[in-house]
Every structure is written in C-alpha cells, then in structure tokens.
C-alpha cells in the first residue's frame, strides 16, 4: 500500500475567521477534517482539539500497543475499527470537558470525518455532516461514503422529501450529532476495500454544500495532480459563493 495526499483549508468568501481544521498524518496513514461551531473562536478551538487528540491517541497506541485505552473495546469491531472510534470518542470527551470548564467555550462543538488506511483497506469514521467521498478511478464515479448526521437527512429518510422541498428546507445547517454536544458520542465506522487509483475526498460542508457531487467528480476525473485538484475544488466552492469555510483533503490509494 502507498498513499498520495494533499489538503487545504480556506476561510471562504463570507466569513472573517476559519473554524475548520484538518490533519495529514501520513506516518499513521490517518487523515481528518473537522468543522467547528460555536461562534467567535470556540469553533476553531473545538476542531483543533479534535484533530490534535485523534493524532495523539494514534501516536500513543502506535508507540505502545499495551497502553491503557480510555474506553472499552467494542467486541463487534476489529482492533483497527476500535482504535479509530476510540480516538474520536476521546476527542469528544476533551471538547466536552473544555466547554464545561470554561464559560467562553460553552456550547462549542465540531464535526469530524476521518480516514485511516491499513493493508486490509480503508476505515472511515465520522460524526456530523462533514463528508467522505470515494472516487472510484476505474469507473470515474464518485460515491458518498458517510451519511450526514443532520436534521435535513433525518427528514429525507423519514419523509422522502422532493428535490424542491430539500432545496427549500429551512434548517439545512442543523446537525443532530457532533463532538462536544454530550459527554459521550456514537461514532459511525465503515470499512472499504479500495482499488488501485481510488481517491478518498474528506471535506467540510463548505465544499459539499456549495458545489455538486458531479462538479467534484468532474474535477477529480480531469485533474490527476492532487494539490491542484484540492485547489480546484476550493476555488469552485468560493466561485459558487464561498458561504462557509471550506476544507478538503484528498488521499489516493495505490496497491504498491
């Protein structure tokens, strides 16, 4: 297995500060995007805690496989799945503790999407409405891997809203699960078996909310240089209005 990676964040065209953070940790084959919320500086603090705590847990468990974990392992999950889920749960605890201990951080939180690669394949963990997509190189198709933990998505699943109703939905930005909201969190983890040349796209909703899946697919199909592809994706979001901070990480999988 060999990975190529590129990542970038941009404040967008409407905001005056950036609450997104991302992590490129090639030594552990681990990559994250976090979209903070809470206003002022607290969203940025939450997203920074998230990526830092996840990285630190991976460093600790890589250096010492017998290190004590802060949460019990889920017997239904593999060691790697538990490792990823535990890292995210630990990040949630740290954010929640910080928000309870300091009034200026009260109510802060963040989404998180993570991709962790092993010789057995790719693991995707997430909480919130930031997304992971998989660009299937052999078919030039883009598939959404994660499912948004959002009020809109709950309505779509329950009521099967029409495209017009989805477009007019008044609470698109309301998420129903995030790090820091409670002292514990459920982490969705899925396993994927990539094929040669597949690209994993991790992004905040500043990207997915501004340009269509087809536009993202087209950019990945046309631009083979990952650094340029990241720039093109962010430029596309900003050209469409740039209503939010926009963050994008691309990881290309090579079998050898």
C-alpha positions in Angstrom: 0.0 0.0 0.0 1.2 3.5 -0.9 -0.7 6.8 -0.3 -0.6 10.2 -2.0 -2.2 13.0 0.0 -3.0 16.7 -0.3 -5.0 19.1 1.9 -6.0 22.7 2.2 -8.4 25.0 4.1 -9.8 28.4 3.2 -11.8 30.9 5.1 -14.3 31.3 2.2 -15.8 34.5 0.9 -18.2 35.4 3.6 -16.6 34.6 7.0 -13.9 36.5 8.8 -12.3 33.6 10.6 -11.8 29.9 9.9 -13.3 27.4 12.3 -12.2 24.3 10.2 -9.1 22.2 10.9 -7.6 19.2 9.1 -5.0 16.6 9.8 -2.5 15.0 7.5 -0.7 12.2 9.4 1.0 10.0 6.8 3.1 8.3 9.4 0.0 6.6 10.7 -2.0 6.7 7.4 -4.5 8.9 9.2 -6.4 11.9 7.8 -9.1 14.1 9.2 -11.3 17.1 8.6 -13.1 18.9 11.4 -15.7 21.7 11.0 -16.0 23.7 14.3 -19.1 25.5 15.5 -19.9 27.8 18.4 -19.0 31.2 17.2 -16.2 33.6 17.9 -13.0 31.5 18.5 -14.7 28.5 20.1 -15.5 26.6 17.0 -11.8 26.8 15.9 -10.8 25.6 19.4 -13.1 22.6 19.2 -12.0 21.5 15.7 -8.3 21.9 16.8 -8.8 19.8 19.9 -10.5 17.1 17.8 -7.6 16.7 15.3 -5.0 17.0 18.0 -6.5 14.4 20.3 -7.0 11.9 17.5 -3.4 12.3 16.4 -2.1 12.0 20.0 -4.1 8.8 20.6 -2.7 7.2 17.4 0.8 8.2 18.4 0.3 6.7 21.9 -1.1 3.4 20.7 1.4 3.1 17.9 4.3 3.6 20.4 2.8 1.3 23.0 0.2 -1.3 21.9 -0.4 -2.2 25.6 -1.3 1.4 26.6 -4.5 1.7 28.6 -7.4 2.9 26.5 -9.9 5.4 27.9 -12.9 3.4 26.6 -13.6 -0.3 26.4 -13.3 -2.1 23.1 -16.4 -2.9 21.2 -16.3 -6.7 20.6 -18.3 -6.4 17.4 -15.5 -4.3 15.9 -11.9 -5.1 14.9 -8.9 -3.7 16.6 -8.4 -1.0 13.9 -12.1 -0.1 14.0 -12.0 0.3 17.8 -8.8 2.3 17.6 -10.4 4.8 15.2 -13.7 5.0 17.1 -11.9 5.4 20.5 -9.7 8.2 19.1 -12.9 10.1 18.1 -14.6 9.4 21.4 -11.6 10.7 23.3 -11.7 13.9 21.2 -15.4 14.3 22.1 -14.6 13.9 25.8 -11.8 16.6 25.7 -14.0 19.1 23.8 -17.0 18.5 26.2 -14.7 18.9 29.3 -13.2 22.1 27.9 -16.7 23.5 27.2 -17.9 22.7 30.7 -14.8 24.2 32.4 -14.6 27.5 30.6 -17.7 29.7 30.1 -16.3 31.2 26.9 -16.3 27.8 25.3 -19.7 26.8 26.5 -21.7 25.1 23.6 -18.7 24.6 21.3 -18.5 21.6 19.1 -17.2 20.2 15.9 -18.0 17.6 13.2 -15.3 15.1 12.3 -14.5 12.9 9.4 -11.5 10.5 9.4 -10.0 8.1 7.0 -7.5 5.5 8.4 -5.7 3.2 5.9 -4.2 -0.3 6.6 -3.0 -3.1 4.4 -6.5 -4.5 4.8 -8.2 -1.5 3.4 -9.7 1.9 4.4 -11.7 2.7 7.6 -13.9 5.8 7.7 -15.2 7.2 10.9 -17.4 10.2 11.3 -19.7 12.3 13.4 -21.7 15.2 12.0 -22.3 16.4 8.4 -18.8 16.7 7.1 -18.3 14.1 4.4 -16.1 11.4 2.9 -16.5 10.5 -0.7 -14.8 7.8 -2.7 -13.8 8.5 -6.3 -13.7 5.1 -8.0 -10.9 5.6 -10.5 -11.6 2.6 -12.8 -15.2 3.8 -13.3 -14.7 7.6 -12.9 -17.6 7.6 -10.4 -18.0 9.5 -7.1 -19.8 7.8 -4.2 -20.6 9.4 -0.9 -19.4 7.1 1.9 -20.7 8.9 5.0 -24.3 9.7 5.9 -24.9 13.2 7.3 -26.0 13.4 10.9 -28.3 16.3 10.1 -31.9 17.3 10.6 -32.3 17.5 6.8 -31.1 14.0 6.3 -33.4 12.7 9.1 -36.3 14.4 7.2 -35.2 12.9 3.9 -35.1 9.4 5.4 -38.4 9.8 7.2 -40.5 11.7 4.7 -38.7 11.2 1.4 -38.7 14.9 0.5 -38.9 16.0 -3.0 -36.0 17.8 -4.6 -37.9 21.1 -4.3 -38.6 20.5 -0.6 -35.0 19.7 0.0 -33.9 22.9 -1.7 -36.3 25.0 0.4 -35.7 23.2 3.7 -35.1 26.0 6.3 -32.8 24.2 8.7 -30.1 22.8 6.4 -27.3 23.7 8.8 -28.8 21.9 11.9 -26.8 18.8 12.8 -28.1 16.2 15.2 -24.7 14.7 16.2 -21.4 16.4 16.8 -18.3 16.2 19.1 -18.8 18.2 22.3 -22.6 18.2 22.4 -22.7 15.5 25.2 -20.2 13.6 27.4 -20.4 10.6 25.1 -20.9 10.1 21.3 -21.8 7.4 18.8 -19.1 7.1 16.1 -20.1 5.6 12.7 -17.3 3.5 11.3 -17.3 1.8 7.9 -14.8 -0.4 6.1 -14.0 0.0 2.4 -11.8 -2.1 0.1 -10.2 0.5 -2.3 -9.0 -0.3 -5.7 -5.9 1.0 -7.5 -6.0 4.7 -8.0 -9.2 5.3 -5.9 -9.3 8.8 -4.2 -10.8 9.5 -0.8 -12.2 13.0 -0.5 -12.7 14.4 3.0 -14.5 17.7 3.2 -16.4 20.2 5.4 -19.9 21.3 4.2 -18.3 24.4 2.9 -17.4 22.3 -0.1 -20.2 19.8 -0.4 -22.8 22.5 0.3 -21.5 24.8 -2.4 -20.8 22.6 -5.4 -22.5 19.4 -6.6 -21.2 15.9 -6.4 -21.0 15.9 -10.2 -18.7 19.0 -10.1 -16.5 17.3 -7.6 -16.4 14.2 -9.7 -15.5 16.1 -12.8 -12.6 17.9 -11.1 -11.2 14.6 -9.8 -11.6 13.0 -13.2 -9.8 15.8 -15.0 -7.0 16.7 -12.6 -4.6 14.0 -11.7 -2.3 16.2 -9.5 -3.8 16.1 -6.0 -2.5 19.5 -4.9 -4.1 21.1 -8.0 -7.3 19.1 -7.5 -7.6 20.4 -3.9 -7.1 23.9 -5.1 -9.7 23.5 -7.9 -12.3 22.1 -5.5 -11.8 25.0 -3.1 -11.8 27.5 -5.9 -15.1 26.0 -7.2 -16.7 26.4 -3.7 -15.6 30.0 -3.5 -16.7 30.8 -7.0 -20.1 29.5 -6.1 -20.4 32.0 -3.3 -18.0 30.7 -0.6 -20.6 31.0 2.1 -18.7 29.0 4.6 -15.1 27.9 5.5 -14.1 25.2 3.0 -11.7 22.4 3.8 -10.7 19.5 1.6 -8.3 16.5 1.9 -7.6 14.1 -0.9 -5.9 10.7 -0.4 -5.1 8.5 -3.4 -4.7 4.7 -2.8 -2.0 2.7 -4.6 -1.8 -1.0 -4.1 2.0 -0.9 -4.2 
